[in-house]
Amino acid sequence: MDEWQQRPVRELAEAIAAGTLTPAPVLQACLRKIDARERTLAAWAHVNRAAAPAIRGDALAAAPLCGIPIGVKDIIDTADMPTCYGSAIYEGFRPAADAACVALARAAGAVVLGKTVTAEFGLSSPGATRNPHNEAHTPGASSSGSAAAVAAGMVPLALGTQTGGSIIRPASYCGIVGYKPSFGLIDRTGVKPLAHSLDTIGVLTRTVDDAQYFAGVLARRELAMPLHGALRIGRYGAQHWGNLSAAAQSALQQADEALLLAGAVIGERPLPSWHDELQAAFSTIVLWDVAATLAFEKLQHLPRLREETRKVLGYDTPAPAEYDEALIQGETWRAALDALFGDCDVLLAPAVPDVAPEGILHSGDPSYCVPWSLLHTPSLAVPVTTGARGLPIGVQLIARIGDDARLLAVGRLLESTLQAMRASQDQAEPA
């Protein structure tokens, strides 16, 4: 295993800044992984083999992401390499400027190694990427390439976006950490829009610490905080968990046990009366917004769009009053979040109902992610266990809007306790 895979990103950046490690070995290790697996995984839309830090000298040494390679989802603009939005109609397109999040990452010393595969326009027509743990299965979408690249060790950090379930779902399917911040925490300038009131930039990483560190740089704020006092966790809608697979049930049970072992108090938080209305409101907003954000592509290039994209664009656009009502409902439900959380700091819920489904034409069920996208809350996918065919599965933690630092702190606690539990089990098993 290469050195960078065993060390937190912040430590790697500090070592590069201190001169005890140069960026070249880290970058070469990533390229070796790409050379070894990209032919079958298809995680990358473009690889920049000449990639190097955008800043040099003393400025680089002071940069928090000093020499760290990152992947960028291919609906996020990059001025020095193609941005195709996952669509044939934009093949070879070069934006005039980097997206804000890319520019901020470069200014922090990151090396943009390339563009990762996305569903067309981040919608519903998945790319060719396969799950690194079992290539007969989907990695999830639409941040499929970013999730697969991190899971396969091709890059330590990657940018993704989520409108419905496009970070949390692929993170869970690929056995990595996925962090969808509170809506608007990371600037979206230069990202191909899908649904303006829902689109959120997030990160896919190996660990919660890496997610906290990377997202903190992009958000330009500290996302670390200590946990004090008794931590209260709410099992969200646990009475409905019976329809989950055995693997998803096991992941939730193990997360429960880890949080209890870490000293948390765990209680039930029932589904609110409006929970079942969330999906309909979400669909209304997306269909209305997509009719505008992809209007040019529909008008000028409809025959060249992928079948699933054409299908979505062929649906009836909701009436203005229906769209306005869905927006109002979203605001009303966000105002009810304090009541939903009660005395809980963080909610625990399934990330996905099962491990990644077989095949790559369908990217899996986002239904456990959609509510939190509509409600603008931060959510975090933490890997927990494996199910059938060696496929990983995780759980989802959710916090109140703006309480991202607490969410990440709880995620770090869950992650470290799960690791300690596994180490204890390994020691107890006979050789």
C-alpha positions in Angstrom: 0.0 0.0 0.0 1.3 3.5 -0.9 2.2 5.8 1.9 -0.5 8.4 1.2 -3.2 5.7 1.6 -2.2 5.2 5.2 -2.1 8.8 6.4 -4.7 11.6 6.8 -4.7 14.2 4.1 -3.8 17.0 6.6 -0.7 15.0 7.6 0.3 14.5 4.0 -0.1 18.2 3.2 2.0 19.1 6.3 4.7 16.6 5.3 4.9 18.1 1.8 4.9 21.6 3.2 7.7 20.7 5.6 9.8 19.1 2.8 9.8 15.6 4.3 7.7 14.5 1.4 7.4 15.8 -2.2 4.1 16.0 -4.2 5.6 13.7 -6.9 5.4 10.3 -5.1 1.8 11.0 -4.0 0.8 11.9 -7.6 2.7 9.0 -9.1 1.0 6.6 -6.6 -2.4 7.9 -7.8 -1.4 7.5 -11.5 -0.3 3.9 -10.8 -3.7 3.1 -9.4 -5.4 4.7 -12.4 -3.2 2.7 -14.8 -3.9 -0.5 -12.9 -7.7 -0.2 -12.7 -9.1 2.5 -15.0 -9.6 0.3 -18.0 -12.3 -1.7 -16.2 -13.5 0.8 -13.6 -14.0 3.8 -16.0 -14.0 6.3 -13.2 -12.3 9.2 -15.1 -13.6 11.3 -18.0 -10.2 13.0 -18.3 -6.8 12.4 -16.6 -4.3 15.2 -16.6 -1.0 13.4 -16.4 0.9 16.7 -16.4 -1.0 17.9 -13.3 1.0 20.0 -10.9 0.2 22.5 -8.1 -1.1 25.8 -9.5 1.1 27.7 -7.0 4.7 27.3 -6.1 7.4 28.0 -3.6 6.6 29.6 -0.2 2.9 30.0 -1.2 2.6 26.3 -1.8 4.3 25.5 1.5 1.8 27.6 3.4 -1.2 26.0 1.5 -3.5 23.6 3.5 -3.9 21.2 0.6 -0.2 21.4 -0.4 0.4 19.0 -3.3 -2.7 16.8 -2.6 -4.3 15.3 -5.8 -8.1 15.7 -6.2 -10.7 14.5 -8.6 -13.4 16.8 -9.9 -16.8 15.7 -10.9 -17.4 16.5 -14.6 -20.2 18.9 -14.1 -17.8 21.2 -12.3 -16.0 23.7 -14.6 -12.2 23.5 -15.1 -10.4 25.9 -17.4 -7.4 23.8 -18.1 -9.1 20.5 -19.1 -12.4 19.5 -20.7 -15.7 19.8 -18.9 -18.3 17.7 -20.7 -21.1 17.4 -18.1 -21.3 13.7 -18.8 -22.8 14.5 -22.2 -21.7 13.8 -25.8 -22.9 17.2 -26.9 -20.2 18.9 -24.8 -17.3 16.7 -25.9 -14.1 18.7 -25.7 -15.7 21.8 -24.2 -13.4 24.0 -22.3 -14.9 26.6 -19.9 -13.3 30.0 -19.6 -12.8 29.7 -15.9 -12.6 27.3 -13.0 -15.6 26.8 -10.8 -15.2 28.6 -7.5 -14.7 25.3 -5.6 -11.9 24.3 -8.0 -10.2 27.7 -7.9 -10.3 27.6 -4.1 -8.9 24.1 -4.0 -6.0 25.1 -6.4 -5.4 28.2 -4.3 -5.0 25.9 -1.3 -2.3 23.9 -3.1 -4.4 21.0 -4.5 -3.5 19.3 -7.7 -6.5 18.7 -10.0 -5.6 15.2 -11.3 -8.6 15.1 -13.6 -12.4 15.0 -14.2 -14.5 12.1 -12.8 -17.4 10.5 -14.6 -20.9 11.7 -13.9 -24.4 10.9 -15.0 -25.4 13.1 -17.9 -25.8 16.6 -16.3 -25.9 14.9 -12.9 -29.4 13.7 -13.7 -30.5 10.1 -14.1 -28.5 8.6 -17.0 -25.4 7.0 -15.4 -22.0 6.8 -16.9 -19.9 3.7 -17.5 -18.2 3.6 -14.1 -18.2 0.3 -12.1 -18.1 -0.5 -8.4 -14.4 -1.0 -7.3 -15.5 -3.8 -4.9 -17.4 -5.8 -7.5 -17.3 -4.6 -11.1 -20.5 -6.3 -12.0 -22.3 -3.7 -9.8 -23.1 0.0 -10.0 -21.0 2.5 -7.9 -24.1 4.7 -7.6 -24.6 8.1 -9.3 -24.4 10.8 -10.2 -21.0 11.3 -8.4 -20.1 7.8 -9.6 -16.6 8.5 -10.9 -15.6 10.5 -7.8 -16.8 7.7 -5.4 -15.1 4.9 -7.4 -11.8 6.8 -7.8 -11.5 7.4 -4.1 -12.6 3.8 -3.2 -10.1 2.4 -5.7 -7.2 4.5 -4.2 -6.9 6.5 -7.4 -7.1 9.8 -5.5 -7.5 10.7 -1.8 -10.1 13.4 -2.3 -12.9 14.1 -4.9 -15.5 16.7 -5.4 -19.1 15.6 -6.0 -22.6 17.2 -6.0 -25.9 16.1 -4.7 -29.4 17.1 -5.8 -31.2 14.0 -4.5 -28.8 11.3 -3.5 -25.7 11.7 -5.6 -23.1 11.9 -2.8 -24.5 9.8 0.0 -25.6 6.9 -2.1 -22.4 6.3 -4.1 -20.3 6.8 -0.9 -22.3 4.0 0.8 -22.1 1.7 -2.3 -18.4 2.2 -2.6 -17.5 1.9 1.1 -16.1 5.5 1.6 -17.2 8.7 3.3 -19.5 11.1 1.6 -20.3 14.5 3.0 -23.2 16.6 1.7 -22.9 20.0 3.6 -25.7 22.3 4.5 -27.2 23.8 1.4 -25.0 26.6 0.1 -22.0 26.0 2.4 -19.7 25.5 -0.5 -20.0 28.1 -3.4 -21.7 26.6 -6.5 -20.4 29.2 -9.0 -19.2 27.3 -12.1 -21.2 24.1 -11.6 -23.7 23.1 -14.2 -27.1 23.6 -12.5 -29.8 21.0 -12.2 -32.2 22.2 -9.5 -31.2 25.6 -8.1 -32.9 25.2 -4.7 -31.4 21.7 -4.1 -27.9 21.4 -5.8 -25.1 21.1 -3.2 -21.4 20.6 -3.6 -19.9 18.0 -1.3 -16.8 15.8 -1.0 -16.0 12.1 -1.2 -13.0 10.9 0.9 -11.4 7.9 2.6 -12.2 9.2 6.2 -14.4 11.6 8.1 -11.2 13.6 9.1 -10.3 14.0 5.4 -13.9 15.1 4.6 -13.8 17.7 7.4 -10.5 19.0 6.4 -11.2 19.2 2.6 -14.6 20.7 3.0 -13.4 23.2 5.6 -10.9 24.5 3.0 -13.6 24.9 0.4 -16.1 26.4 2.8 -13.4 28.8 4.2 -14.3 28.0 7.7 -13.4 25.7 10.6 -15.6 22.6 10.6 -14.0 21.0 13.6 -15.5 21.1 17.1 -15.2 19.1 20.3 -18.1 17.1 21.6 -19.1 17.9 25.2 -21.7 16.3 27.4 -24.0 13.4 26.7 -24.4 12.9 22.9 -28.0 12.2 21.9 -28.7 10.3 18.7 -32.2 9.8 17.2 -33.0 6.7 15.2 -35.0 8.3 12.5 -38.1 6.4 11.4 -36.8 3.1 12.9 -40.3 1.7 12.7 -40.0 1.7 8.9 -36.6 0.0 8.8 -38.1 -3.5 8.4 -38.1 -3.1 4.6 -34.3 -2.9 4.5 -32.0 -5.7 3.4 -30.2 -7.8 6.0 -27.0 -5.8 5.1 -28.6 -2.5 5.7 -30.1 -3.7 9.0 -26.7 -5.0 10.1 -25.1 -1.7 9.3 -27.6 0.2 11.4 -27.3 -2.3 14.2 -23.5 -2.0 14.2 -23.6 1.8 14.1 -26.1 1.7 17.0 -23.7 -0.5 19.0 -20.7 1.7 18.2 -22.5 4.9 19.3 -23.7 3.3 22.5 -20.2 2.1 23.2 -19.0 5.6 22.6 -21.3 6.8 25.3 -24.2 8.2 23.3 -27.8 8.1 24.4 -30.0 6.7 21.6 -33.7 7.2 21.3 -36.4 7.0 18.6 -37.4 9.9 16.4 -40.6 8.9 14.5 -41.3 10.0 11.0 -43.2 13.3 10.9 -46.7 13.3 9.4 -45.3 15.1 6.3 -42.5 12.6 5.6 -44.3 10.9 2.8 -44.9 14.2 1.1 -41.2 15.0 0.8 -40.6 12.8 -2.3 -43.5 14.4 -4.3 -42.3 17.9 -3.5 -38.8 17.0 -4.4 -39.9 15.6 -7.8 -42.0 18.7 -8.5 -39.1 21.0 -7.9 -36.6 19.0 -9.9 -39.0 18.6 -12.9 -39.7 22.4 -12.9 -36.1 23.4 -12.6 -34.8 20.9 -15.2 -37.2 22.3 -17.7 -35.2 25.5 -17.4 -31.7 24.4 -16.7 -31.6 22.0 -19.6 -33.9 24.0 -21.9 -31.0 24.8 -24.4 -29.9 21.2 -24.6 -33.5 20.0 -25.2 -34.1 22.6 -27.9 -30.8 22.3 -29.7 -29.5 18.8 -29.1 -32.4 16.5 -28.0 -31.5 13.6 -30.3 -28.0 13.5 -29.0 -29.0 13.3 -25.3 -29.1 9.9 -23.6 -32.3 8.1 -23.4 -32.9 8.6 -19.6 -32.3 12.3 -20.0 -34.7 12.6 -22.9 -37.3 10.7 -20.8 -37.0 13.1 -17.9 -37.2 16.1 -20.3 -40.3 14.5 -21.8 -42.3 14.6 -18.6 -45.0 17.2 -18.2 -43.6 20.3 -16.4 -45.5 21.0 -13.2 -47.8 24.0 -13.1 -46.4 27.1 -11.6 -48.8 26.9 -8.6 -47.7 23.3 -8.0 -44.0 24.3 -8.1 -44.6 27.3 -5.8 -46.5 25.1 -3.4 -43.6 22.6 -3.3 -41.2 25.4 -2.5 -43.4 26.7 0.3 -43.8 23.2 1.7 -40.0 22.9 1.8 -39.7 26.1 3.7 -42.4 25.0 6.1 -40.8 21.6 6.8 -37.4 23.3 7.3 -39.0 25.5 10.0 -40.2 22.3 11.7 -36.7 20.7 11.9 -36.3 21.6 15.6 -39.4 19.6 16.4 -38.2 16.7 14.2 -34.9 16.5 16.0 -36.3 17.1 19.4 -33.6 16.8 22.0 -31.3 14.9 19.6 -28.0 16.3 18.4 -27.8 14.1 15.3 -30.2 11.6 13.5 -29.1 8.1 12.4 -30.8 6.7 9.3 -30.2 4.3 6.4 -28.1 5.7 3.6 -29.4 3.1 1.1 -31.8 0.2 1.4 -29.3 -2.4 0.3 -25.8 -2.9 -1.2 -25.2 -1.7 -4.8 -27.5 -3.4 -7.3 -26.1 -5.5 -10.1 -25.5 -3.8 -13.4 -24.6 -0.2 -14.2 -27.7 0.9 -16.1 -29.5 1.7 -12.8 -27.7 3.6 -10.1 -29.8 2.5 -7.1 -32.5 3.8 -4.8 -32.0 7.4 -3.5 -35.1 7.5 -1.4 -33.3 7.6 2.0 -31.2 10.6 0.7 -33.9 12.8 -0.9 -35.6 14.1 2.3 -32.3 15.6 3.6 -31.6 17.2 0.2 -35.0 18.8 0.2 -34.6 19.9 3.8 -31.1 21.4 3.2 -29.7 19.6 6.2 -26.1 18.3 6.2 -25.7 14.6 5.9 -22.8 12.2 6.2 -22.3 8.7 4.8 -20.1 6.5 7.0 -19.0 3.0 5.9 -19.9 0.3 8.3 -19.9 -3.3 7.0 -20.2 -5.5 3.9 -23.0 -7.5 2.5 -23.5 -9.9 -0.4 -20.6 -10.4 -2.8 -18.3 -8.3 -0.7 -20.1 -5.1 -1.4 -19.9 -2.4 1.3 -22.8 -0.5 2.9 -22.9 2.5 5.2 -25.3 4.5 7.4 -26.3 8.1 7.2 -26.0 10.8 9.9 -28.0 14.0 9.7 -27.7 17.2 11.6 -29.7 20.5 11.7 -29.0 23.1 9.1 -25.7 24.8 9.8 -24.6 22.3 12.4 -22.1 20.7 10.1 -19.2 20.8 12.6 -21.2 18.7 15.1 -22.2 16.3 12.4 -18.6 15.7 11.3 -17.5 15.3 15.0 -20.1 12.6 15.5 -19.1 11.0 12.3 -15.5 10.9 13.5 -16.6 9.3 16.7 -18.6 6.7 15.0 -15.8 5.9 12.5 -13.1 5.6 15.2 -15.4 3.4 17.5 -16.2 1.1 14.6 -12.5 0.7 13.8 -11.8 -0.1 17.5 -14.6 -2.7 17.5 -13.2 -4.4 14.4 -9.7 -4.4 15.9 -11.0 -6.0 19.1 -12.9 -8.6 17.1 -9.8 -9.4 15.0 -7.8 -9.9 18.2 -10.4 -12.2 19.7 -10.6 -14.5 16.6 -8.3 -17.5 16.6 -5.5 -17.4 14.1 
